[in-house]
Amino acid sequence: MGTLSAQPAAPSNMVRLYDSLFVDISEVANLHYLEYLSDIRRDSGEAYFLTQLPDSQFIAHPTGSLLEHPAYRFRPVIGLSYTQVLNFCRWRSAKATQIYNQRYAKGKQTYTLTYRLPTAQEWMVAAAGGLDPGLYPFGLTHIELVTGDTQPKTLINHKADRLKHFVLEDVYAGLPNPLGVFHAAGNVAEMLQEEGVAKGGSWWHRLEDCKLRHQQQYDRPQAWLGFRNVCIIRLNNP
């Protein structure tokens, strides 16, 4: 595989971190994961499909499942293991490579897209969005939004008090950071390439824990744990 002489176009739902490395502007949502499940059920069979379902204790809903509920289509997918997320990344790589080449390939010059979890450094670059985390610890220039005469709305979805119930926000809700990335801090903590480590805090964590330089540990699926991908694009037959 060769290097790219010109910067490639950004894949869907992504923004450039640098050169040919891109990051999702949003956390991976239920809608995205449902597409994965639909494809593997058709192509890989029922047995494998069942191994890729989120942990039912985290997606149970009185009318069925949070994963499939229309009101939760754009909420971050939760209840996944590290291994399930890696499987999703492999599927997304193959799927996106096919779609990208249909649009951008020229003759024998084709592209390979590889999706994976970000390293801690990559995640920090995306989450800070060009701001200094020392001055802007949540990756935003301000963390409250004032609208009219109402109380200021906190832009970080965190656990404001011990009575807060389970609340996930739309992955595109609120304001993005200067890079265009939504919910780097809060909503769901995001898995890193290093297994068992996440960053960003979540609806379940205190505001202090949602600062970009903090991290969270996990050893199993959680209601507060999700992910976003980075993608590297390589040129074949340059």
Backbone as CSV, one residue per row, in Angstrom:
resi,resn,N_x,N_y,N_z,CA_x,CA_y,CA_z,C_x,C_y,C_z
1,MET,0.830,-1.187,0.000,0.000,0.000,0.000,0.873,1.249,0.000
2,GLY,0.404,2.286,-0.683,1.203,3.486,-0.803,0.714,4.616,0.074
3,THR,1.512,5.674,0.058,1.117,6.873,0.762,0.321,7.755,-0.177
4,LEU,-0.437,8.680,0.384,-1.303,9.527,-0.417,-0.586,10.828,-0.754
5,SER,-0.541,11.158,-2.050,0.092,12.405,-2.470,-0.812,13.601,-2.203
6,ALA,-2.115,13.374,-2.176,-3.086,14.418,-1.869,-3.971,13.930,-0.734
7,GLN,-4.472,14.863,0.039,-5.303,14.469,1.171,-6.612,13.872,0.681
8,PRO,-6.979,12.681,1.177,-8.214,12.040,0.738,-9.440,12.720,1.338
9,ALA,-10.567,12.515,0.704,-11.826,13.055,1.215,-12.203,12.348,2.514
10,ALA,-12.861,13.057,3.390,-13.275,12.484,4.665,-14.370,11.453,4.452
11,PRO,-14.284,10.298,5.105,-15.383,9.336,5.066,-16.621,9.913,5.755
12,SER,-17.732,9.267,5.549,-19.003,9.720,6.134,-18.909,9.841,7.651
13,ASN,-19.436,10.938,8.191,-19.539,11.187,9.636,-18.187,11.415,10.296
14,MET,-17.169,11.766,9.505,-15.830,11.920,10.061,-15.234,13.269,9.709
15,VAL,-14.222,13.653,10.502,-13.462,14.862,10.262,-11.977,14.510,10.360
16,ARG,-11.149,15.228,9.629,-9.726,14.919,9.583,-9.031,15.291,10.891
17,LEU,-8.238,14.344,11.421,-7.355,14.652,12.543,-6.038,15.194,12.010
18,TYR,-5.429,14.461,11.089,-4.257,14.920,10.358,-3.975,13.933,9.234
19,ASP,-3.430,14.453,8.140,-3.077,13.637,6.972,-4.232,12.722,6.570
20,SER,-4.022,11.415,6.647,-5.057,10.469,6.216,-5.747,9.790,7.391
21,LEU,-5.698,10.410,8.566,-6.351,9.878,9.758,-7.562,10.740,10.098
22,PHE,-8.708,10.078,10.267,-9.971,10.763,10.518,-10.604,10.227,11.800
23,VAL,-11.531,11.007,12.363,-12.223,10.598,13.582,-13.719,10.857,13.414
24,ASP,-14.532,10.003,14.010,-15.973,10.208,13.999,-16.322,11.517,14.695
25,ILE,-17.245,12.276,14.122,-17.704,13.476,14.812,-18.674,13.125,15.934
26,SER,-19.203,11.917,15.909,-20.149,11.496,16.944,-19.762,10.137,17.502
27,GLU,-20.308,9.841,18.658,-20.220,8.482,19.188,-21.022,7.556,18.272
28,VAL,-20.639,6.311,18.189,-21.379,5.345,17.368,-22.758,5.140,17.992
29,ALA,-23.792,5.307,17.186,-25.174,5.283,17.666,-25.819,3.918,17.436
30,ASN,-26.971,3.735,18.078,-27.730,2.490,17.895,-28.021,2.232,16.424
31,LEU,-28.349,3.282,15.681,-28.651,3.127,14.259,-27.486,2.511,13.503
32,HIS,-26.276,2.951,13.835,-25.090,2.405,13.164,-24.882,0.933,13.534
33,TYR,-25.087,0.628,14.801,-24.858,-0.753,15.234,-25.942,-1.683,14.695
34,LEU,-27.144,-1.180,14.520,-28.221,-1.998,13.944,-27.896,-2.394,12.506
35,GLU,-27.241,-1.505,11.769,-26.835,-1.843,10.404,-25.835,-2.998,10.422
36,TYR,-24.896,-2.929,11.347,-23.931,-4.025,11.515,-24.648,-5.335,11.817
37,LEU,-25.569,-5.310,12.772,-26.283,-6.531,13.144,-27.082,-7.096,11.981
38,SER,-27.697,-6.226,11.212,-28.477,-6.673,10.057,-27.590,-7.375,9.036
39,ASP,-26.414,-6.801,8.776,-25.503,-7.385,7.793,-24.962,-8.737,8.245
40,ILE,-24.530,-8.815,9.507,-23.929,-10.084,9.938,-24.985,-11.175,10.101
41,ARG,-26.200,-10.785,10.406,-27.267,-11.793,10.497,-27.502,-12.421,9.132
42,ARG,-27.430,-11.605,8.101,-27.629,-12.096,6.739,-26.408,-12.864,6.244
43,ASP,-25.198,-12.351,6.533,-23.983,-12.900,5.930,-23.265,-13.932,6.786
44,SER,-23.427,-13.858,8.107,-22.662,-14.738,8.996,-23.506,-15.717,9.786
45,GLY,-24.815,-15.578,9.720,-25.680,-16.552,10.370,-26.158,-16.129,11.747
46,GLU,-27.181,-16.825,12.206,-27.847,-16.489,13.462,-26.949,-16.678,14.672
47,ALA,-26.142,-17.711,14.682,-25.306,-17.999,15.854,-24.335,-16.858,16.123
48,TYR,-23.653,-16.397,15.075,-22.713,-15.289,15.260,-23.454,-14.002,15.600
49,PHE,-24.569,-13.776,14.944,-25.395,-12.597,15.223,-25.728,-12.495,16.710
50,LEU,-26.105,-13.592,17.313,-26.484,-13.589,18.729,-25.313,-13.223,19.635
51,THR,-24.086,-13.558,19.213,-22.917,-13.221,20.037,-22.583,-11.735,19.981
52,GLN,-23.159,-11.008,19.040,-22.838,-9.598,18.856,-23.884,-8.653,19.444
53,LEU,-24.929,-9.208,20.032,-25.955,-8.359,20.645,-25.430,-7.717,21.921
54,PRO,-25.799,-6.460,22.197,-25.403,-5.832,23.460,-25.954,-6.598,24.651
55,ASP,-25.313,-6.431,25.793,-25.767,-7.064,27.031,-27.186,-6.607,27.329
56,SER,-28.103,-7.560,27.433,-29.529,-7.234,27.547,-29.864,-6.441,28.807
57,GLN,-29.079,-6.577,29.862,-29.407,-5.860,31.100,-29.268,-4.350,30.939
58,PHE,-28.536,-3.902,29.916,-28.324,-2.472,29.724,-29.236,-1.860,28.662
59,ILE,-29.907,-2.684,27.878,-30.749,-2.133,26.809,-32.217,-2.527,26.965
60,ALA,-32.562,-3.150,28.099,-33.955,-3.542,28.331,-34.852,-2.307,28.384
61,HIS,-36.029,-2.417,27.795,-36.992,-1.320,27.759,-38.386,-1.934,27.876
62,PRO,-39.343,-1.238,28.520,-40.698,-1.804,28.679,-41.340,-2.229,27.368
63,THR,-40.957,-1.577,26.264,-41.554,-1.932,24.975,-40.634,-2.785,24.104
64,GLY,-39.519,-3.245,24.673,-38.632,-4.100,23.901,-37.168,-3.875,24.190
65,SER,-36.518,-3.034,23.388,-35.073,-2.824,23.525,-34.717,-1.390,23.177
66,LEU,-33.834,-0.791,23.976,-33.359,0.549,23.655,-32.654,0.570,22.307
67,LEU,-32.007,-0.519,21.960,-31.269,-0.597,20.708,-32.182,-0.372,19.512
68,GLU,-33.405,-0.891,19.592,-34.322,-0.843,18.454,-35.427,0.182,18.608
69,HIS,-35.539,0.811,19.776,-36.609,1.781,20.007,-36.388,3.008,19.119
70,PRO,-37.416,3.447,18.375,-37.245,4.586,17.453,-36.705,5.841,18.133
71,ALA,-37.074,6.064,19.383,-36.629,7.270,20.087,-35.153,7.223,20.443
72,TYR,-34.548,6.043,20.356,-33.143,5.885,20.756,-32.224,5.602,19.573
73,ARG,-32.718,5.776,18.360,-31.903,5.445,17.189,-30.586,6.215,17.153
74,PHE,-30.623,7.485,17.594,-29.415,8.311,17.554,-28.807,8.518,18.935
75,ARG,-29.124,7.632,19.862,-28.423,7.610,21.148,-27.226,6.669,21.021
76,PRO,-26.176,6.889,21.789,-24.993,6.026,21.658,-25.282,4.580,22.018
77,VAL,-24.723,3.666,21.270,-24.885,2.249,21.578,-24.086,1.931,22.844
78,ILE,-24.686,1.144,23.727,-24.049,0.787,24.998,-24.168,-0.723,25.194
79,GLY,-23.564,-1.211,26.277,-23.686,-2.629,26.611,-22.818,-3.549,25.783
80,LEU,-21.759,-3.008,25.188,-20.892,-3.810,24.334,-19.579,-4.136,25.023
81,SER,-19.032,-5.279,24.674,-17.698,-5.644,25.154,-16.644,-5.088,24.207
82,TYR,-15.424,-5.061,24.670,-14.292,-4.620,23.842,-14.191,-5.480,22.579
83,THR,-14.361,-6.789,22.713,-14.263,-7.698,21.568,-15.372,-7.433,20.560
84,GLN,-16.587,-7.175,21.020,-17.681,-6.859,20.103,-17.387,-5.590,19.312
85,VAL,-16.794,-4.612,19.969,-16.452,-3.364,19.282,-15.377,-3.606,18.219
86,LEU,-14.394,-4.438,18.515,-13.379,-4.766,17.514,-14.003,-5.461,16.308
87,ASN,-14.978,-6.321,16.553,-15.672,-6.984,15.445,-16.430,-5.971,14.588
88,PHE,-17.069,-5.007,15.249,-17.755,-3.937,14.524,-16.761,-3.163,13.661
89,CYS,-15.590,-2.879,14.205,-14.572,-2.137,13.454,-14.157,-2.881,12.186
90,ARG,-13.995,-4.187,12.275,-13.613,-4.973,11.100,-14.717,-4.927,10.038
91,TRP,-15.952,-5.061,10.490,-17.080,-4.982,9.545,-17.145,-3.601,8.906
92,ARG,-17.008,-2.563,9.717,-17.108,-1.202,9.196,-15.993,-0.929,8.203
93,SER,-14.809,-1.448,8.467,-13.677,-1.264,7.547,-14.009,-1.816,6.167
94,ALA,-14.520,-3.031,6.131,-14.853,-3.659,4.850,-15.994,-2.933,4.150
95,LYS,-17.014,-2.587,4.903,-18.193,-1.916,4.344,-17.819,-0.541,3.791
96,ALA,-17.095,0.233,4.593,-16.744,1.592,4.187,-15.749,1.604,3.026
97,THR,-14.828,0.641,3.000,-13.878,0.553,1.888,-14.614,0.368,0.569
98,GLN,-15.608,-0.496,0.567,-16.395,-0.742,-0.640,-17.123,0.526,-1.092
99,ILE,-17.771,1.211,-0.162,-18.534,2.413,-0.487,-17.607,3.539,-0.944
100,TYR,-16.486,3.694,-0.263,-15.539,4.765,-0.585,-14.959,4.573,-1.990
101,ASN,-14.630,3.340,-2.326,-14.060,3.064,-3.650,-15.072,3.270,-4.759
102,GLN,-16.328,2.993,-4.492,-17.364,3.246,-5.491,-17.421,4.723,-5.860
103,ARG,-17.038,5.567,-4.921,-17.111,7.014,-5.146,-15.796,7.623,-5.616
104,TYR,-14.674,7.125,-5.077,-13.409,7.823,-5.296,-12.346,7.044,-6.074
105,ALA,-12.487,5.742,-6.243,-11.458,4.965,-6.935,-11.352,5.383,-8.405
106,LYS,-10.113,5.377,-8.898,-9.876,5.709,-10.302,-8.989,4.631,-10.917
107,GLY,-9.553,3.843,-11.792,-8.792,2.776,-12.429,-8.274,1.782,-11.415
108,LYS,-6.958,1.552,-11.430,-6.358,0.604,-10.498,-6.042,1.244,-9.141
109,GLN,-6.239,2.546,-9.041,-5.977,3.233,-7.776,-7.208,3.132,-6.868
110,THR,-7.112,2.222,-5.937,-8.211,2.026,-4.995,-7.727,2.348,-3.588
111,TYR,-8.657,2.363,-2.646,-8.353,2.751,-1.275,-8.736,1.646,-0.292
112,THR,-8.020,1.587,0.790,-8.366,0.712,1.905,-8.613,1.575,3.136
113,LEU,-9.772,1.437,3.729,-10.126,2.178,4.930,-10.079,1.225,6.122
114,THR,-9.368,1.600,7.151,-9.255,0.781,8.359,-9.794,1.560,9.551
115,TYR,-10.857,1.029,10.126,-11.474,1.639,11.307,-10.997,0.907,12.558
116,ARG,-10.754,1.663,13.601,-10.325,1.080,14.865,-10.657,2.044,15.994
117,LEU,-10.374,1.616,17.221,-10.504,2.507,18.362,-9.294,3.450,18.405
118,PRO,-9.478,4.652,18.893,-8.352,5.590,18.940,-7.373,5.276,20.064
119,THR,-6.130,5.646,19.853,-5.180,5.635,20.959,-5.546,6.780,21.902
120,ALA,-4.963,6.768,23.087,-5.233,7.853,24.039,-4.812,9.204,23.456
121,GLN,-3.676,9.231,22.762,-3.198,10.483,22.179,-4.129,10.970,21.076
122,GLU,-4.555,10.065,20.199,-5.479,10.441,19.123,-6.789,10.960,19.696
123,TRP,-7.274,10.264,20.729,-8.532,10.685,21.340,-8.392,12.092,21.924
124,MET,-7.290,12.380,22.583,-7.082,13.695,23.188,-7.039,14.789,22.122
125,VAL,-6.387,14.534,21.002,-6.327,15.515,19.927,-7.734,15.813,19.407
126,ALA,-8.521,14.753,19.189,-9.886,14.930,18.691,-10.764,15.634,19.718
127,ALA,-10.635,15.237,20.973,-11.502,15.770,22.026,-11.171,17.226,22.344
128,ALA,-9.899,17.588,22.301,-9.504,18.970,22.589,-9.864,19.899,21.442
129,GLY,-9.858,19.377,20.229,-10.275,20.179,19.081,-9.427,21.407,18.837
130,GLY,-8.163,21.353,19.210,-7.279,22.487,19.015,-7.175,23.402,20.218
131,LEU,-7.993,23.169,21.236,-7.941,23.967,22.459,-6.928,23.371,23.438
132,ASP,-6.461,24.176,24.347,-5.545,23.728,25.387,-6.349,23.083,26.510
133,PRO,-6.192,21.760,26.751,-6.965,21.096,27.809,-6.716,21.672,29.201
134,GLY,-5.565,22.333,29.369,-5.307,22.975,30.644,-6.228,24.152,30.890
135,LEU,-6.558,24.870,29.814,-7.455,26.020,29.917,-8.908,25.638,29.683
136,TYR,-9.134,24.651,28.828,-10.487,24.201,28.483,-10.560,22.691,28.714
137,PRO,-10.748,22.287,29.966,-10.617,20.865,30.328,-11.672,19.944,29.738
138,PHE,-12.749,20.510,29.159,-13.789,19.669,28.552,-13.774,19.765,27.024
139,GLY,-12.805,20.479,26.470,-12.721,20.600,25.018,-13.713,21.580,24.427
140,LEU,-14.321,22.413,25.263,-15.281,23.425,24.826,-14.885,24.767,25.426
141,THR,-15.180,25.838,24.714,-14.855,27.159,25.237,-15.775,27.565,26.380
142,HIS,-16.967,26.968,26.443,-17.872,27.153,27.574,-18.706,25.888,27.714
143,ILE,-19.175,25.621,28.916,-19.897,24.359,29.158,-21.351,24.584,29.551
144,GLU,-21.813,25.828,29.452,-23.220,26.122,29.697,-23.770,26.934,28.545
145,LEU,-25.038,26.657,28.199,-25.710,27.363,27.119,-26.886,28.122,27.713
146,VAL,-26.892,29.421,27.549,-27.963,30.264,28.081,-28.921,30.597,26.948
147,THR,-30.205,30.259,27.157,-31.226,30.541,26.155,-32.381,31.268,26.819
148,GLY,-32.572,32.521,26.480,-33.683,33.283,27.023,-33.615,33.436,28.531
149,ASP,-34.775,33.247,29.176,-34.879,33.408,30.624,-34.750,32.084,31.376
150,THR,-34.468,31.011,30.645,-34.389,29.706,31.284,-33.050,29.530,31.991
151,GLN,-32.993,28.536,32.842,-31.742,28.204,33.516,-30.699,27.763,32.493
152,PRO,-29.444,28.110,32.696,-28.401,27.662,31.755,-28.396,26.142,31.610
153,LYS,-28.237,25.676,30.376,-28.184,24.235,30.109,-26.734,23.788,30.080
154,THR,-26.411,22.776,30.885,-25.058,22.237,30.875,-24.832,21.419,29.612
155,LEU,-23.750,21.701,28.915,-23.460,21.022,27.658,-22.772,19.679,27.857
156,ILE,-22.369,19.377,29.089,-21.729,18.100,29.394,-22.751,17.203,30.068
157,ASN,-23.115,16.108,29.410,-24.094,15.182,29.999,-23.396,14.355,31.078
158,HIS,-23.578,14.751,32.344,-22.892,14.113,33.461,-23.877,13.889,34.608
159,LYS,-23.391,13.270,35.667,-24.227,13.006,36.828,-24.172,14.208,37.760
160,ALA,-25.182,15.075,37.648,-25.183,16.303,38.424,-25.523,16.062,39.886
161,ASP,-26.248,15.002,40.180,-26.588,14.680,41.566,-26.846,13.178,41.673
162,ARG,-26.941,12.680,42.885,-27.075,11.232,43.106,-28.418,10.693,42.654
163,LEU,-29.380,11.563,42.408,-30.719,11.112,42.034,-30.915,11.029,40.524
164,LYS,-29.896,11.405,39.769,-30.063,11.423,38.318,-30.315,10.029,37.773
165,HIS,-31.318,9.941,36.909,-31.648,8.664,36.290,-30.832,8.480,35.007
166,PHE,-30.939,7.294,34.462,-30.247,6.925,33.232,-30.716,7.832,32.091
167,VAL,-29.849,8.670,31.579,-30.206,9.597,30.511,-29.097,9.646,29.469
168,LEU,-29.381,9.147,28.283,-28.461,9.268,27.161,-28.981,10.343,26.223
169,GLU,-28.087,11.165,25.711,-28.477,12.202,24.767,-28.154,11.774,23.342
170,ASP,-28.865,12.363,22.405,-28.594,12.179,20.988,-27.105,12.442,20.730
171,VAL,-26.492,11.626,19.884,-25.045,11.760,19.649,-24.677,13.072,18.965
172,TYR,-25.663,13.758,18.377,-25.405,15.048,17.741,-25.989,16.212,18.542
173,ALA,-26.387,15.952,19.775,-26.979,17.004,20.606,-25.902,17.947,21.124
174,GLY,-26.319,19.145,21.508,-25.397,20.096,22.091,-24.528,20.780,21.046
175,LEU,-23.382,21.261,21.479,-22.468,21.971,20.591,-21.193,21.160,20.378
176,PRO,-20.688,21.115,19.153,-19.417,20.412,18.910,-18.234,21.258,19.368
177,ASN,-17.085,20.615,19.501,-15.872,21.370,19.808,-15.366,22.039,18.525
178,PRO,-14.297,22.809,18.579,-13.835,23.525,17.380,-13.492,22.625,16.195
179,LEU,-13.207,21.352,16.442,-12.919,20.421,15.350,-14.199,19.882,14.716
180,GLY,-15.334,20.044,15.426,-16.603,19.514,14.936,-17.023,18.229,15.612
181,VAL,-16.365,17.871,16.718,-16.627,16.616,17.432,-17.638,16.846,18.560
182,PHE,-18.674,16.021,18.585,-19.717,16.112,19.605,-19.429,15.169,20.781
183,HIS,-19.800,15.593,21.977,-19.823,14.735,23.171,-18.494,14.037,23.474
184,ALA,-17.376,14.704,23.218,-16.115,14.096,23.642,-16.111,13.941,25.163
185,ALA,-16.648,14.945,25.846,-16.815,14.871,27.298,-18.279,14.620,27.618
186,GLY,-18.528,13.619,28.442,-19.888,13.318,28.851,-20.642,12.413,27.889
187,ASN,-21.880,12.145,28.228,-22.809,11.247,27.519,-22.426,9.787,27.741
188,VAL,-21.436,9.276,27.005,-20.856,7.968,27.340,-19.339,8.084,27.331
189,ALA,-18.691,7.379,28.240,-17.233,7.267,28.183,-16.884,6.437,26.944
190,GLU,-15.745,6.724,26.325,-15.424,6.117,25.043,-14.203,5.210,25.144
191,MET,-14.365,4.002,24.665,-13.276,3.022,24.689,-12.074,3.518,23.902
192,LEU,-10.904,3.177,24.409,-9.656,3.441,23.704,-9.087,2.144,23.148
193,GLN,-8.044,2.272,22.352,-7.397,1.088,21.789,-6.860,0.179,22.892
194,GLU,-6.418,0.763,23.984,-5.970,-0.021,25.120,-7.176,-0.628,25.829
195,GLU,-7.266,-1.932,25.850,-8.426,-2.602,26.441,-8.586,-2.240,27.916
196,GLY,-9.829,-1.985,28.304,-10.128,-1.682,29.700,-10.010,-0.219,30.074
197,VAL,-9.672,0.637,29.109,-9.495,2.060,29.387,-10.436,2.876,28.497
198,ALA,-11.097,3.848,29.109,-11.992,4.752,28.383,-11.714,6.181,28.839
199,LYS,-12.186,7.128,28.028,-12.015,8.534,28.380,-13.288,9.315,28.089
200,GLY,-13.393,10.470,28.730,-14.497,11.382,28.439,-15.589,11.428,29.486
201,GLY,-15.650,10.417,30.361,-16.727,10.402,31.348,-18.087,10.198,30.690
202,SER,-19.129,10.225,31.487,-20.448,9.890,30.966,-21.552,10.491,31.827
203,TRP,-22.784,10.144,31.458,-23.966,10.560,32.222,-23.911,10.046,33.660
204,TRP,-23.125,9.015,33.916,-23.027,8.392,35.227,-21.896,8.977,36.071
205,HIS,-21.031,9.762,35.484,-19.851,10.278,36.165,-20.018,11.739,36.586
206,ARG,-19.295,12.112,37.628,-19.276,13.502,38.068,-18.630,14.377,36.997
207,LEU,-18.947,15.657,37.025,-18.402,16.567,36.028,-16.881,16.527,36.028
208,GLU,-16.280,16.455,37.200,-14.821,16.404,37.307,-14.248,15.222,36.537
209,ASP,-14.950,14.091,36.560,-14.471,12.889,35.890,-14.604,12.963,34.365
210,CYS,-15.358,13.954,33.889,-15.550,14.103,32.449,-14.466,14.964,31.792
211,LYS,-13.546,15.482,32.589,-12.448,16.250,32.011,-11.610,15.361,31.097
212,LEU,-11.111,15.937,30.024,-10.448,15.157,28.980,-9.225,14.406,29.471
213,ARG,-8.535,14.943,30.450,-7.318,14.294,30.926,-7.588,13.139,31.884
214,HIS,-8.832,12.985,32.316,-9.182,11.865,33.184,-9.477,10.631,32.347
215,GLN,-9.510,9.483,32.986,-9.885,8.257,32.289,-10.695,7.355,33.203
216,GLN,-11.396,6.422,32.582,-12.222,5.471,33.314,-11.747,4.053,33.003
217,GLN,-11.930,3.178,33.962,-11.569,1.771,33.799,-12.836,0.935,33.660
218,TYR,-12.768,-0.135,32.868,-13.905,-1.061,32.750,-13.359,-2.459,32.492
219,ASP,-14.123,-3.468,32.858,-13.729,-4.848,32.573,-14.888,-5.669,32.003
220,ARG,-15.974,-4.969,31.693,-17.166,-5.617,31.131,-18.053,-4.537,30.518
221,PRO,-19.071,-4.936,29.768,-19.995,-3.926,29.231,-20.627,-3.100,30.348
222,GLN,-20.924,-1.846,30.030,-21.508,-0.930,31.004,-22.583,-0.072,30.336
223,ALA,-23.502,0.424,31.155,-24.534,1.329,30.644,-23.966,2.700,30.316
224,TRP,-22.765,2.993,30.803,-22.161,4.315,30.584,-21.019,4.279,29.572
225,LEU,-20.829,3.151,28.901,-19.656,2.963,28.048,-20.038,2.803,26.583
226,GLY,-19.437,3.616,25.719,-19.641,3.502,24.282,-18.318,3.654,23.552
227,PHE,-18.365,4.160,22.315,-17.119,4.324,21.560,-17.345,5.188,20.331
228,ARG,-16.258,5.693,19.796,-16.220,6.284,18.457,-14.972,5.738,17.769
229,ASN,-14.962,5.794,16.459,-13.838,5.246,15.696,-12.931,6.324,15.135
230,VAL,-11.704,5.925,14.876,-10.835,6.650,13.952,-10.684,5.788,12.710
231,CYS,-10.286,6.414,11.626,-10.123,5.696,10.355,-8.881,6.200,9.646
232,ILE,-8.071,5.272,9.161,-6.922,5.642,8.330,-7.187,5.167,6.901
233,ILE,-6.880,6.026,5.955,-7.091,5.714,4.533,-5.748,5.510,3.844
234,ARG,-5.636,4.378,3.167,-4.405,4.072,2.442,-4.738,3.869,0.958
235,LEU,-3.799,4.291,0.123,-3.959,4.160,-1.319,-3.298,2.882,-1.795
236,ASN,-4.025,2.079,-2.571,-3.486,0.870,-3.172,-3.022,1.189,-4.595
237,ASN,-1.957,0.530,-5.037,-1.451,0.686,-6.408,-1.249,2.152,-6.780
238,PRO,-0.435,2.889,-6.043,-0.245,4.310,-6.355,0.464,4.511,-7.704
